[in-house]
């Protein structure tokens, strides 16, 4: 049977103050890592969207020039 001193040192759920602090730091680090990963994904997605928009602009220009050449317009 544990004495009151043991209960106070380990807390109610059996974790010491330092163990609780390390758990909080780990969760904070994990949250930060997830934020960094999400930001990197956003940047990658933005880059892909910009490339697709550029491709669409080039395709429209190509098709409009091709239509002018086929119809013989000036």
N, C-alpha and C positions, 0 to 999 in steps of 0.2 A: 504494500500500500504506500502510495506517495504521500509525503508530507506537504504542508502548505508551501514550503520553500521551493519544492520541485514544481508545483503547479504555477507559482509566480514566475519562475525562471523560464518555463516552457510555454506558458500561456494556456488558455482554455483548450485550444485545438492541438496542442502538442508542438507548436512551432515557437522557436525563440524569436526575439525581436529582430535579430540579424537575419534569420531565415525569412521572415516576413519581408524585410527590407530588400533582400536579394530577389525575392519573388516579384516585388513591385518593380524593381529595376529591370528584371527580365521582361516583364510585361510591357514596360515603357519602351525598352529597346525593340521588342517585337513590333509594337505599334509604329515606332519610327521606321523600322525596316519595311513594314508594309506600306507606309506613306511614301517612302522613297521608291519602292517598286511600282506603286500606282502612278507616281509622277513620271517615272521612266516609261511606263506603258502609254500614258497620255501623250508624251512627247513623240513616241514612236507612231502612235495613231495619228497625231496631227501631221507628222511628216508624210505618212502614207496618204492622208486625205489631200494634202497639198499637191503631191505627185499625181494623184488621180485627177484633180482639177486641172492641172497643167496638161495632162494627156487628153482630157476632154476638149480643152481649148485648142490644142494642136489638131485633134481629129476634126473638129468643126471647121477650122481654117483649111485643112486639107480638102475636106469635102466641098467647101465653098469654092476653092480654087479649081477643083476637078469639075464642078458643075459649070463654072465659067468657061473652062477649056472645051468641054463637050458641047455646050450651046454656042460656042464661038462668040460669046459676048466680049465686050471690051472693057 
